[in-house]
Amino acid sequence: MPYCFVAGRHEDAIVIVVEAEGPSSIVPATGRTGLLLRRITLDVSTDLELVGLTAKVASALAAESIPANVVAGLHHDHIFVPEPLADRALAVLQNLASGSGL
């Protein structure tokens, strides 16, 4: 399912971030325009005190020129990447995981 970032609080949001400039939400892209993103959920149980996971993921994707937004949940990290790059991003992350990088 594609997602997008939008201004404000939305009932269908899967994430809401409140900043000084106002809230923003990550919502299903149904009926919305703008940059479409895909969510890749890391299939590892993550710990909020784990050091370096976000850096490893971001570095691996950056090395392939894939922009990413990372959202950490209590149990898993979720990576949002532009929809056209989602398959490449998934391959990069699977490669990272198979090399014991995650």
C-alpha positions, 0 to 999 in steps of 0.5 A, spaced: 500 500 500 502 506 498 503 512 503 504 519 503 506 525 508 501 530 509 500 536 514 495 536 520 492 530 524 488 525 520 484 519 522 487 514 517 494 516 519 499 510 521 503 515 524 502 522 527 508 527 528 507 533 532 512 539 531 513 546 532 510 548 525 504 543 526 502 536 526 504 532 520 501 525 518 503 519 514 497 516 511 494 511 506 495 514 499 488 513 497 485 519 493 491 523 495 496 526 490 504 527 492 510 523 493 508 516 494 511 512 499 512 504 500 513 502 507 518 497 509 517 494 516 524 491 518 522 483 520 527 484 526 524 485 533 528 492 535 529 495 541 529 503 542 535 502 546 539 499 540 545 503 537 546 504 530 540 500 527 538 506 523 545 508 521 546 502 518 539 502 514 540 509 512 547 508 510 546 502 506 540 505 502 544 512 501 549 508 498 544 506 493 542 513 492 535 511 495 532 516 500 528 514 506 524 516 512 525 511 518 520 511 523 521 507 529 516 503 533 516 500 539 517 493 536 519 494 529 522 500 525 519 502 518 522 505 512 518 509 508 521 510 501 519 513 494 514 508 491 519 507 484 525 505 488 521 500 493 523 494 490 531 496 490 530 498 497 528 492 499 533 488 495 538 492 499 535 491 506 535 484 504 542 484 502 544 487 509 540 482 513 543 476 509 550 479 511 548 479 518 548 487 518 541 487 521 
